[in-house]
Amino acid sequence: MHERVSVNSLCFMGTSLDDQEGYWRELEPKRISFVSLQVFQEGEDKACAIAESGNYRVETISHPFHMEALPQNEEEWKPLRESLSRCIRFAKSVGAQSIYMVTGGRGRRRWEEAAEIFSAAVAPGAAEAKEAGIPLLIETAPFVYAGNHLVHSLRDTVTLAEMAGIGVCIDLFSTWAEAGLKEVIERALPITRLVQVGDYVFGDKSLPMRAVPGDGDIPLAMIIEWIVKGGYADGFDLELLGPRIDQEGHVQAARRAADYVGNILDKLGT
């Protein structure tokens, strides 16, 4: 498997860390990624042991800063901040390269107001992550997740990241259809520390509906070339979920995805 490709726990949604350890051993990636809530539930020590036993580089930790509308009362930010702080400590303990987040939703507020609330609420965590040397990122997500996330285009993701003083995860599944994508990627790259790869098949209409990269209609090779030639030097994280992945089998889908993305990277000489 290509050194820059990571296999995220989300490729094996609904399975235990013990099961995922077996899947990773079968796939033999150089990099893996965890989900914070699962790690907190099953144990940081177990996750650390998995990373050490496989000699894996931990690419990223998926962490939900909040899963509902952002609270405006600062007292209600305390548990959100504590959970993020715990995630930062775990990320440092396993040498993770980043943490990427969903932000919490806007509720009935204007986007700008919700963005200001998120920026203020996350500020101590952003400072802690910077001191720990762990890039803190936000990802782009489809608008159907507006109940727990603020940014649904790469432009808005960059705008909010700049407001909050944090970085960006470019999720190609969620951004590929934007106008002027090459130009907005160029804007995002200086603060991008993670790229997530999935594919989409025209006609699919029910989320989650990701396809194995190469099976769908996203021009992934072209977009990845823009990103690599733009100077991006970090990892490409596989996030595969939905009926197509379930039908094929998670391990086989992840293997084919890694081969496809790895071949693109090899052709680009990286």
Residue pairs with C-beta under 8 A, 6 or more apart in sequence:
1 7
1 27
1 28
1 29
1 30
1 258
1 259
1 262
2 30
2 258
2 261
2 262
2 265
2 266
3 30
3 31
4 31
4 234
4 235
4 236
4 265
4 270
5 29
5 30
5 31
5 235
5 236
5 237
5 238
5 258
5 261
5 262
5 265
6 29
6 30
6 31
6 32
6 33
6 57
6 59
6 60
6 235
6 236
6 237
6 238
7 23
7 24
7 27
7 29
7 31
7 32
7 33
7 238
7 254
7 258
8 32
8 33
8 35
8 59
8 60
8 62
8 196
8 237
8 238
8 239
9 17
9 20
9 32
9 33
9 34
9 35
9 38
9 62
10 33
10 35
10 62
10 239
10 240
10 241
11 23
11 238
11 239
11 240
11 241
11 245
11 250
11 253
11 254
12 19
12 20
12 23
12 250
13 241
15 23
15 250
16 42
17 38
17 39
17 42
17 43
17 46
17 47
17 50
18 46
20 50
21 50
21 53
21 54
23 250
23 251
23 254
24 32
24 50
24 54
24 56
25 54
26 251
27 251
27 254
27 255
27 258
29 56
29 258
30 56
30 57
31 56
31 57
31 58
31 59
31 235
31 237
32 50
32 51
32 54
32 56
32 57
32 58
32 59
33 58
33 59
33 60
33 61
33 62
33 237
34 47
34 58
34 60
34 61
34 62
34 94
34 96
35 61
35 62
35 63
36 61
36 62
36 63
36 64
36 83
36 86
36 87
36 90
36 99
37 63
37 64
39 46
39 47
39 61
39 90
40 83
40 86
44 90
44 93
47 90
47 94
48 93
48 94
50 56
51 58
51 94
51 95
57 95
57 97
58 91
58 94
58 95
58 96
58 97
59 96
59 97
59 98
59 194
59 235
59 237
60 96
60 97
60 98
60 99
60 100
60 137
60 169
60 194
60 235
60 237
61 87
61 90
61 91
61 96
61 98
61 99
61 100
62 100
62 101
63 83
63 84
63 87
63 99
63 100
63 101
64 101
64 102
64 148
65 80
65 83
65 84
65 101
65 102
65 103
65 104
65 118
65 121
65 122
65 125
66 80
66 102
66 103
66 104
66 105
66 148
67 102
67 104
67 148
68 104
68 105
68 147
68 148
69 104
69 105
69 106
69 107
69 108
69 109
69 147
70 103
70 104
70 105
70 106
70 107
70 114
70 117
70 118
70 121
71 77
71 117
72 117
74 120
74 121
77 120
77 121
80 104
80 121
81 121
81 122
81 124
81 125
84 99
84 101
84 122
84 125
84 128
85 124
85 125
85 128
87 99
88 99
88 125
88 128
88 129
88 132
88 134
88 136
89 132
90 96
91 98
91 99
91 132
91 134
92 132
92 133
92 134
96 134
97 134
97 135
97 193
97 194
97 234
97 235
98 134
98 135
98 136
98 137
98 167
98 169
98 193
98 194
98 234
99 129
99 134
99 135
99 136
99 137
100 137
100 138
100 139
100 169
100 194
101 122
101 136
101 137
101 138
101 139
102 138
102 139
102 141
102 145
102 148
102 149
103 118
103 122
103 138
103 148
103 149
103 150
103 151
103 160
104 118
104 121
104 148
104 149
104 150
105 114
105 146
105 147
105 148
105 149
105 150
106 113
106 114
106 146
106 150
107 114
109 117
111 150
111 156
114 150
115 150
115 159
115 160
115 163
116 163
118 150
118 160
118 164
119 160
119 163
119 164
119 165
122 136
122 164
122 166
123 164
123 165
125 136
126 136
126 164
126 165
126 166
129 135
129 136
129 166
130 136
135 166
135 167
135 193
136 166
136 167
137 161
137 166
137 167
137 168
137 169
137 193
137 194
138 151
138 157
138 160
138 161
138 164
138 166
138 167
138 168
138 169
139 151
139 157
139 168
139 169
139 170
139 171
139 174
139 194
139 196
140 151
140 152
140 153
140 154
140 156
140 157
140 169
140 170
140 171
140 174
140 175
141 149
141 151
141 152
141 171
141 174
142 152
142 174
142 207
143 152
144 207
145 152
146 152
150 156
150 160
151 157
151 159
151 160
152 174
153 175
153 178
154 168
154 170
154 175
154 178
154 181
154 184
154 185
154 188
155 178
155 184
155 187
157 168
157 170
157 188
158 168
158 184
158 187
158 188
158 191
161 167
161 168
161 191
162 191
166 191
167 191
167 192
167 193
168 188
168 191
168 192
168 193
168 194
169 192
169 193
169 194
169 195
169 196
170 185
170 188
170 192
170 194
170 195
170 196
170 227
171 196
171 198
171 239
172 195
172 196
172 197
172 198
172 218
172 220
172 223
172 224
173 196
173 197
173 198
173 199
173 200
173 210
173 218
173 239
175 181
176 200
176 218
176 219
176 220
176 223
178 184
181 223
181 226
182 226
185 223
185 226
185 227
185 230
186 226
186 230
189 227
189 230
189 231
189 232
192 227
192 232
192 234
193 234
194 234
194 235
194 237
195 224
195 227
195 232
195 234
195 235
195 236
195 237
196 236
196 237
196 238
196 239
197 213
197 220
197 224
197 236
197 237
197 238
197 239
197 257
197 261
198 210
198 211
198 213
198 238
198 239
198 240
199 210
199 211
199 212
199 213
199 214
199 215
199 216
199 217
199 218
199 220
200 209
200 210
200 211
200 216
200 217
200 218
201 209
201 211
201 215
201 216
201 217
201 244
202 216
202 217
204 211
207 242
208 241
208 242
209 242
209 243
209 244
210 239
210 240
210 241
210 242
210 244
210 245
211 242
211 244
211 245
212 240
212 244
212 245
212 248
212 253
212 256
212 257
212 260
213 220
213 238
213 257
213 260
213 261
214 220
214 256
214 257
214 260
215 244
220 260
220 261
220 264
221 264
224 236
224 261
224 264
224 265
224 268
225 264
225 268
228 265
228 268
228 270
229 268
236 261
236 265
238 254
238 257
238 258
238 261
240 250
240 253
240 254
240 257
244 253
245 253
